[in-house]
Amino acid sequence: MTSAPANGDGSPPLSLYHLLDPEVLANPYPLYKRLRDEDPVHWDPYLHSWVVTRYPDVVEVLQRFKADRTPTPERLDELGMGELTPIAAVMVQQMLFLDPPKHGRVRRLASVAFTPRRIAVLREHIHQIAESLVDELVGLQSFDVMDRLANPLPAIVTAEMLGVPTTDHDMLKGWSQDFAEMLGNFQHNPGRAKKTLQSVEEMVAYFHAAVLREDSHPTEGLINALTTAVVDGDRLTDGEVVANVIVTMVGGQETTTNLIGNGLLTLLRQPDQLARLRADPSLVATAVEELLRYESPSQHTARMAPEGAVLGGTPIPAGDAVIAVMGAANRDPERFPDPDRLDIGREDNRHLAFGWAAHFCFGAPLARMEGQIAFETLIRRFPVLALEPDKEIQWRPNLGLRGLTQLHVVTS
């Protein structure tokens, strides 16, 4: 993507394209503030999309605008991206990209499998996994939190939840990261597309085989629950099961990995709040909500405008792309008093990190639980925890799914 010219006063133009600058990606909140203050319903000519940054406008987009935005194979051919057709074939069946009534049907069937009871029984086992991973770190003077905890914990939990071998968790994590790079970036990268295509083909084959195994060797995992879920005589096709297992796996891993990494970095940068949590571990649930608000793992998502759409008094033509920036809405001072201040005891914290309304992430309870357990375990097991000096903080080059590649800490 080419750089945009400066404004007449020398200031950079308003555009989310600035996220391509590593310095802006490391701290996007000043950019979000400019957009929110100067042009909260902004036509971005560089992205050919509207960008909305105020809390009520983002809620409106998440609640009423169209999620069905995956290009058809014909459209991909017109754009010279026909090689991406296998990816689109999966995405058009994922509830993340469906509108009513299709979305309601798939979500209703998936919800039968993804019940609060099913999540609750995982709590003790997640504790065991976290303790086991931290056992390997005790005695080390330094370690990379991403490599040793934030990546493997949700990958192992996800494998167990799906009902596939936990020994495959590294492979699942690799696929998840590849798919997330496509979901989180708004520029087409041919090099990345080739790798994503390979990962999607491998995932589809892997999970189709897992679905077939359920006939002869049923498990108690989510794949079995999805294949056997029946509502009013309706059930998911094998293709729908595979597509929604993939989006559940990716969402479950990437959101939780980023919550742990972003959240711990935030606490280490604000030691008064870390000390407060150490002194009162009962705050861990509200702390996780505040960390989700303050450094949202999912920063923005795209929708398509329906007929008659109006945002902040601005008419939006039907079919126009609209980018809803949850990371900006979660810092909107009209909704959150003193929004740039971290307060792990913050009340009335209805953030948008997990979306809103029909597309609210049904994996949110699991992500919250894993985050709570990860922070509680780290703080309890390591009386001293600080950023390792002279180690650069490295953010993933993912514009929408905000997370770290490395987070080195010291324990003494």
C-alpha positions as CSV (number, residue, x, y, z in Angstrom):
1,M,0.0,0.0,0.0
2,T,1.4,3.4,-1.0
3,S,1.7,6.2,1.5
4,A,-0.8,9.0,1.5
5,P,0.2,12.6,1.0
6,A,0.4,14.9,4.0
7,N,-2.3,17.4,4.7
8,G,-1.7,21.1,3.9
9,D,-0.6,21.8,7.5
10,G,1.9,18.9,7.3
11,S,0.0,16.6,9.5
12,P,-0.6,13.0,8.3
13,P,-4.0,12.3,6.7
14,L,-6.6,10.5,8.7
15,S,-6.5,6.8,7.7
16,L,-6.3,3.4,9.3
17,Y,-3.6,2.7,6.7
18,H,-1.2,4.3,9.3
19,L,-1.4,0.9,11.2
20,L,1.0,-0.3,8.6
21,D,3.6,1.8,10.4
22,P,5.1,-0.4,13.1
23,E,5.3,2.6,15.5
24,V,1.6,3.3,15.1
25,L,0.8,-0.4,15.3
26,A,2.6,-0.5,18.7
27,N,0.4,2.3,20.0
28,P,-2.7,2.9,17.7
29,Y,-4.7,4.8,20.3
30,P,-3.6,8.4,19.4
31,L,-4.6,7.6,15.8
32,Y,-8.0,6.3,17.1
33,K,-8.4,9.4,19.2
34,R,-7.8,11.7,16.1
35,L,-10.4,9.7,14.1
36,R,-12.9,9.8,17.0
37,D,-12.4,13.5,17.6
38,E,-12.0,14.9,14.1
39,D,-14.1,12.6,11.9
40,P,-15.8,9.8,13.8
41,V,-17.6,8.6,10.6
42,H,-14.7,8.8,8.2
43,W,-14.5,7.9,4.5
44,D,-11.0,6.4,4.1
45,P,-10.1,6.7,0.4
46,Y,-7.0,4.6,0.9
47,L,-9.0,1.6,2.2
48,H,-12.1,2.4,0.2
49,S,-14.1,2.0,3.4
50,W,-15.9,4.0,6.1
51,V,-14.2,3.9,9.5
52,V,-16.3,4.4,12.6
53,T,-14.7,4.9,16.0
54,R,-17.3,6.1,18.5
55,Y,-18.9,3.6,20.8
56,P,-22.6,4.0,19.7
57,D,-21.6,4.0,16.0
58,V,-19.5,0.8,16.4
59,V,-22.4,-0.9,18.3
60,E,-24.8,0.1,15.5
61,V,-22.5,-1.4,12.9
62,L,-22.0,-4.6,14.8
63,Q,-25.7,-4.9,15.5
64,R,-27.3,-3.9,12.2
65,F,-24.8,-4.0,9.4
66,K,-24.2,-7.1,7.2
67,A,-21.6,-9.6,8.1
68,D,-21.9,-11.5,4.8
69,R,-18.9,-9.9,3.0
70,T,-16.9,-12.9,1.6
71,P,-16.4,-12.4,-2.1
72,T,-17.9,-15.0,-4.4
73,P,-15.6,-17.1,-6.6
74,E,-16.7,-14.9,-9.6
75,R,-15.8,-11.7,-7.8
76,L,-12.4,-13.2,-6.7
77,D,-11.7,-14.0,-10.4
78,E,-12.6,-10.4,-11.3
79,L,-10.1,-9.2,-8.7
80,G,-7.4,-11.5,-10.0
81,M,-7.5,-13.5,-6.8
82,G,-9.1,-16.7,-8.0
83,E,-6.6,-18.8,-6.2
84,L,-8.3,-17.8,-2.9
85,T,-11.6,-19.6,-3.9
86,P,-10.9,-22.6,-1.5
87,I,-10.6,-20.1,1.4
88,A,-13.8,-18.4,0.4
89,A,-15.6,-21.7,0.2
90,V,-14.8,-22.3,3.9
91,M,-15.5,-18.7,5.0
92,V,-19.0,-18.5,3.4
93,Q,-20.1,-21.3,5.8
94,Q,-18.6,-19.8,9.0
95,M,-21.1,-18.0,11.3
96,L,-18.7,-15.1,11.5
97,F,-19.6,-14.1,8.0
98,L,-23.3,-15.1,7.9
99,D,-26.4,-12.9,8.2
100,P,-29.9,-13.9,9.3
101,P,-31.5,-16.4,8.8
102,K,-28.4,-18.4,7.9
103,H,-26.5,-17.1,10.9
104,G,-29.2,-17.9,13.3
105,R,-29.5,-21.5,12.1
106,V,-25.8,-22.2,12.4
107,R,-25.4,-20.4,15.7
108,R,-28.4,-22.2,17.2
109,L,-27.0,-25.6,16.3
110,A,-23.5,-24.6,17.4
111,S,-24.8,-23.3,20.7
112,V,-26.2,-26.7,21.5
113,A,-22.7,-28.0,21.5
114,F,-20.9,-25.0,23.1
115,T,-22.8,-24.9,26.4
116,P,-21.8,-23.1,29.6
117,R,-21.8,-26.5,31.3
118,R,-19.3,-27.8,28.7
119,I,-17.1,-24.8,29.4
120,A,-17.5,-25.1,33.2
121,V,-16.2,-28.7,33.3
122,L,-13.0,-27.5,31.6
123,R,-12.1,-25.1,34.4
124,E,-10.2,-27.6,36.6
125,H,-8.4,-29.1,33.7
126,I,-7.3,-25.6,32.4
127,H,-5.9,-25.0,35.9
128,Q,-3.9,-28.3,35.6
129,I,-2.6,-27.4,32.1
130,A,-1.6,-23.9,33.3
131,E,0.2,-25.2,36.4
132,S,2.0,-27.8,34.3
133,L,3.3,-25.2,31.8
134,V,4.3,-22.9,34.7
135,D,6.1,-25.8,36.5
136,E,8.6,-25.8,33.6
137,L,9.3,-22.1,34.1
138,V,9.9,-22.1,37.9
139,G,13.6,-21.6,38.5
140,L,14.2,-19.8,35.3
141,Q,15.5,-16.3,35.6
142,S,13.8,-15.2,32.4
143,F,11.5,-16.7,29.8
144,D,9.2,-15.7,26.8
145,V,5.6,-15.6,28.0
146,M,4.3,-16.0,24.5
147,D,6.3,-19.1,23.7
148,R,6.0,-20.8,27.0
149,L,2.4,-19.9,28.1
150,A,0.3,-17.6,25.9
151,N,0.6,-19.7,22.8
152,P,0.5,-23.3,24.2
153,L,-2.2,-22.9,26.8
154,P,-5.1,-22.0,24.5
155,A,-3.7,-24.4,21.8
156,I,-3.8,-27.4,24.2
157,V,-7.2,-26.4,25.7
158,T,-8.6,-26.0,22.1
159,A,-7.4,-29.4,21.1
160,E,-9.0,-31.0,24.1
161,M,-12.2,-29.1,23.6
162,L,-12.4,-30.2,20.0
163,G,-11.6,-33.8,20.8
164,V,-8.4,-34.1,18.7
165,P,-5.0,-35.2,20.0
166,T,-3.3,-32.6,22.2
167,T,0.0,-33.7,20.7
168,D,-1.3,-31.8,17.6
169,H,-1.5,-28.5,19.4
170,D,1.6,-27.0,17.7
171,M,0.2,-27.8,14.3
172,L,-3.2,-26.3,15.2
173,K,-1.5,-23.1,16.5
174,G,0.4,-22.7,13.3
175,W,-2.7,-23.1,11.2
176,S,-4.6,-20.7,13.5
177,Q,-1.9,-18.0,13.1
178,D,-1.9,-18.3,9.3
179,F,-5.7,-17.9,9.1
180,A,-5.6,-15.0,11.6
181,E,-3.1,-13.1,9.5
182,M,-5.7,-13.1,6.7
183,L,-8.6,-12.1,9.0
184,G,-6.7,-9.3,10.7
185,N,-5.2,-7.5,7.7
186,F,-7.0,-5.3,5.2
187,Q,-4.4,-5.4,2.5
188,H,-4.0,-8.4,0.1
189,N,-0.5,-10.0,0.4
190,P,0.1,-12.6,-2.3
191,G,2.9,-14.2,-0.3
192,R,0.7,-14.5,2.8
193,A,-2.2,-15.8,0.6
194,K,-0.3,-18.8,-0.6
195,K,0.6,-19.8,2.9
196,T,-2.9,-19.3,4.1
197,L,-4.3,-21.4,1.2
198,Q,-2.0,-24.2,2.2
199,S,-3.1,-24.0,5.8
200,V,-6.8,-23.9,4.9
201,E,-6.4,-27.0,2.7
202,E,-4.6,-28.8,5.5
203,M,-7.1,-27.8,8.1
204,V,-10.1,-28.9,6.0
205,A,-8.5,-32.3,5.3
206,Y,-7.6,-32.7,9.0
207,F,-11.0,-31.8,10.4
208,H,-12.9,-33.8,7.7
209,A,-11.0,-36.8,8.8
210,A,-11.8,-36.0,12.4
211,V,-15.5,-35.8,11.5
212,L,-15.4,-39.2,9.8
213,R,-13.7,-40.7,12.9
214,E,-16.6,-39.7,15.1
215,D,-18.7,-42.3,13.4
216,S,-16.6,-45.2,14.6
217,H,-14.7,-43.6,17.5
218,P,-16.8,-40.9,19.0
219,T,-15.2,-38.5,21.4
220,E,-16.7,-36.1,24.0
221,G,-15.3,-33.1,22.1
222,L,-16.9,-30.2,20.2
223,I,-16.5,-31.9,16.8
224,N,-18.7,-34.7,18.0
225,A,-21.2,-32.3,19.6
226,L,-21.5,-30.3,16.4
227,T,-21.9,-33.4,14.2
228,T,-24.7,-34.8,16.5
229,A,-26.4,-31.5,17.3
230,V,-30.1,-31.5,16.2
231,V,-32.5,-28.6,16.5
232,D,-36.1,-29.1,15.2
233,G,-34.8,-31.9,13.0
234,D,-32.1,-29.7,11.5
235,R,-28.4,-30.5,11.7
236,L,-25.1,-29.2,10.3
237,T,-23.6,-30.6,7.1
238,D,-20.1,-32.0,7.4
239,G,-18.8,-28.9,5.5
240,E,-20.5,-26.6,8.0
241,V,-19.1,-28.5,10.9
242,V,-15.6,-28.3,9.4
243,A,-15.9,-24.6,8.6
244,N,-17.2,-23.6,12.0
245,V,-14.7,-25.8,13.9
246,I,-12.0,-23.9,12.0
247,V,-13.4,-20.4,13.0
248,T,-13.9,-21.6,16.6
249,M,-10.4,-23.0,16.8
250,V,-8.9,-19.8,15.4
251,G,-11.0,-17.4,17.5
252,G,-10.4,-19.5,20.6
253,Q,-6.7,-19.5,20.2
254,E,-5.9,-16.0,18.9
255,T,-8.2,-14.1,21.3
256,T,-6.9,-15.9,24.3
257,T,-3.2,-15.8,23.3
258,N,-3.5,-12.1,22.7
259,L,-5.5,-11.5,25.9
260,I,-2.7,-13.2,28.0
261,G,0.2,-11.4,26.2
262,N,-1.4,-8.0,25.9
263,G,-2.8,-8.2,29.4
264,L,0.4,-9.1,31.1
265,L,2.4,-6.5,29.2
266,T,-0.2,-3.9,30.3
267,L,0.1,-5.0,33.9
268,L,3.9,-5.0,33.8
269,R,3.8,-1.4,32.4
270,Q,1.5,-0.3,35.2
271,P,3.0,-1.9,38.3
272,D,0.5,-0.1,40.6
273,Q,-2.3,-2.2,39.0
274,L,-0.2,-5.4,39.1
275,A,0.5,-4.8,42.8
276,R,-3.3,-4.2,43.4
277,L,-4.1,-7.5,41.8
278,R,-1.4,-9.3,43.8
279,A,-2.9,-7.9,47.0
280,D,-6.4,-8.8,46.0
281,P,-6.6,-11.8,43.6
282,S,-10.4,-11.7,43.8
283,L,-10.1,-8.8,41.3
284,V,-8.9,-11.2,38.6
285,A,-12.4,-11.3,36.8
286,T,-12.8,-7.5,36.6
287,A,-9.1,-7.2,35.8
288,V,-9.6,-9.4,32.7
289,E,-12.5,-7.3,31.6
290,E,-10.5,-4.1,31.9
291,L,-7.5,-5.7,30.1
292,L,-9.9,-6.7,27.3
293,R,-11.1,-3.2,27.1
294,Y,-7.8,-1.5,27.4
295,E,-5.8,-3.6,24.9
296,S,-8.5,-5.4,22.9
297,P,-7.3,-8.6,21.2
298,S,-9.6,-7.9,18.3
299,Q,-9.3,-4.2,17.2
300,H,-11.6,-3.9,14.3
301,T,-13.9,-5.8,12.0
302,A,-15.6,-5.1,8.7
303,R,-19.3,-5.0,7.7
304,M,-21.4,-4.0,4.7
305,A,-23.9,-1.2,4.9
306,P,-27.6,-2.1,4.4
307,E,-30.2,0.0,2.7
308,G,-30.9,3.3,4.4
309,A,-27.9,3.2,6.8
310,V,-27.1,6.4,8.7
311,L,-24.2,6.7,11.2
312,G,-23.7,9.8,13.3
313,G,-26.0,11.7,10.9
314,T,-24.0,10.6,7.9
315,P,-25.8,8.5,5.2
316,I,-23.9,5.4,4.2
317,P,-24.6,4.0,0.7
318,A,-25.8,0.5,0.6
319,G,-23.1,-2.0,0.0
320,D,-20.3,0.2,1.2
321,A,-17.7,-1.4,3.4
322,V,-17.6,-0.1,7.0
323,I,-14.7,-0.8,9.4
324,A,-15.9,-0.8,13.0
325,V,-12.9,-0.1,15.3
326,M,-13.7,-1.8,18.6
327,G,-10.3,-0.7,19.9
328,A,-11.3,2.9,19.5
329,A,-14.8,2.4,20.9
330,N,-13.4,0.8,24.0
331,R,-11.5,4.1,24.7
332,D,-14.4,6.4,23.9
333,P,-14.6,8.9,26.8
334,E,-18.3,9.3,26.3
335,R,-18.8,5.7,27.3
336,F,-15.8,5.0,29.6
337,P,-14.7,7.7,32.1
338,D,-11.0,8.4,31.9
339,P,-10.6,5.7,29.2
340,D,-6.8,5.8,28.9
341,R,-6.4,4.9,32.6
342,L,-6.2,1.2,33.5
343,D,-8.5,0.4,36.4
344,I,-8.7,-3.3,37.2
345,G,-11.7,-2.7,39.4
346,R,-13.6,-0.7,36.8
347,E,-17.3,-1.1,37.0
348,D,-19.9,-0.7,34.2
349,N,-17.3,-2.2,31.7
350,R,-19.5,-3.2,28.7
351,H,-16.6,-3.3,26.3
352,L,-16.8,-4.5,22.7
353,A,-13.8,-6.8,22.7
354,F,-16.0,-9.8,22.0
355,G,-18.4,-8.0,19.6
356,W,-22.1,-7.4,20.2
357,A,-25.5,-8.8,19.7
358,A,-26.0,-11.8,17.3
359,H,-22.3,-12.0,16.5
360,F,-21.1,-11.8,20.1
361,C,-18.3,-14.4,20.5
362,F,-19.9,-17.5,22.0
363,G,-16.4,-18.6,23.0
364,A,-16.0,-15.6,25.3
365,P,-16.6,-17.5,28.5
366,L,-13.7,-19.9,27.7
367,A,-11.4,-17.0,26.7
368,R,-12.2,-15.2,30.0
369,M,-11.7,-18.3,32.0
370,E,-8.3,-19.1,30.4
371,G,-7.2,-15.4,30.9
372,Q,-8.2,-15.4,34.5
373,I,-6.4,-18.7,35.2
374,A,-3.3,-17.6,33.3
375,F,-3.0,-14.3,35.3
376,E,-3.8,-15.9,38.6
377,T,-1.2,-18.7,38.1
378,L,1.6,-16.4,36.9
379,I,1.0,-13.9,39.8
380,R,0.8,-16.6,42.4
381,R,3.8,-18.6,41.2
382,F,6.1,-15.7,40.5
383,P,6.4,-13.2,43.4
384,V,8.7,-11.1,41.1
385,L,7.8,-10.5,37.5
386,A,9.1,-7.7,35.3
387,L,9.9,-6.9,31.7
388,E,13.3,-8.1,30.7
389,P,15.6,-5.0,30.1
390,D,16.9,-4.4,26.6
391,K,14.3,-6.7,25.0
392,E,12.2,-5.0,22.3
393,I,8.4,-5.4,22.5
394,Q,7.4,-7.0,19.2
395,W,3.9,-6.7,17.9
396,R,2.5,-9.1,15.3
397,P,2.1,-7.5,11.9
398,N,-1.7,-8.1,12.2
399,L,-3.7,-4.9,12.0
400,G,-6.9,-6.2,13.4
401,L,-6.0,-9.1,15.8
402,R,-3.7,-7.2,18.2
403,G,-1.0,-9.4,19.8
404,L,2.7,-9.8,20.6
405,T,5.2,-12.1,18.9
406,Q,7.5,-12.1,22.1
407,L,7.2,-11.0,25.7
408,H,10.4,-11.6,27.7
409,V,10.1,-11.4,31.4
410,V,12.5,-11.8,34.4
411,T,11.6,-13.4,37.7
412,S,14.2,-11.9,40.0
